[in-house]
Amino acid sequence: MNKSTLESKSPHQVTIRREIRVEGVGLHSGKSASLTLKPALPNTGILFVRKDLAQPVAIPASFEFVTQTVLATTLGRGEAQISTVEHLLCAFRLMGVDNALVEVDGPEVPIMDGSAGPFCDAIQAAGFFDQSVPKKVAVLKKRIEVRKGDKIALIEPSDSLSIHACIEWNHPSIRKQELTFTVGLSDHREISRARTFGFLKDVSALQAKGLIQGGSYDNAIVLDESRVVNPGGLRYADEFVRHKVLDAIGDFALAPIPIVGNVTLHKAGHELHAELVHSIFSSTDNYEVKTLDEIRDPVDASLAAVSALFRGFRPLQGSF
Ligand SMILES: [Zn+2]
């Protein structure tokens, strides 16, 4: 039952070791956008801070602050918004970072290349700091399912976060694609570089609404009626379903504490992912909060502690 998930390599919460700046273009505004990722205290989670406003506003990366799930996930608090958070949140989860401040200078997280790859690289460059505070996760007590038409998202009890996604699109470059990915056990590069995608026929309508002004072949896979039109083609033969898994991990990172469980997604998107997180946390009958030590055996724990040392973590040092 126990797996060597990245989360279980250290039983403690992890933040980044040093501050790092990330720059790019906002997908919707088309304007340059930058982020500064900073270390944060234990139990902070991921906290966005709009630094460009007269009064900086902190917006926790939590489902209670989701204001919109069309095209991308947007968080808001009062007038302050921050959109397209899911790829960055996925990167934090893939890299095993629990706590960080994300200072932003505008309403959008830069789209980068449309994947989580550049964020994973930035987090890796910033390094990791073991905070010597037990990491807690939400363990499911029962199966929870949400549906909308033929779209399904469900989660079943397990001790790691595993996503099985299936998409079906009536397009020659997509058709039916399926993938299973386990956070920590699967190599993050299996999904981290998978880009978001869109259809050429939708571009002008979206641009007329003032959206995707920054969209280009550099930050999305673009499809016409029959094929992928990007000059470089695809990064993975089934890049579309890989991006769906990436989005789902980012959306589940909006849980108040990390969820573990076996997730099955059929044609689901941001909206259904958000609904599943809502359903799970709507009642404490659905889950229990456990430390990683409580859900794994002692042999695994000591092996994990050794491998954590070799990965450059600093276990057993003073908390950040
Ligand atoms: Zn996405």
Residues whose N, C-alpha, C, O or C-beta is under 5 A from the ligand:
A	BS01	ZN	T196 H243 D247
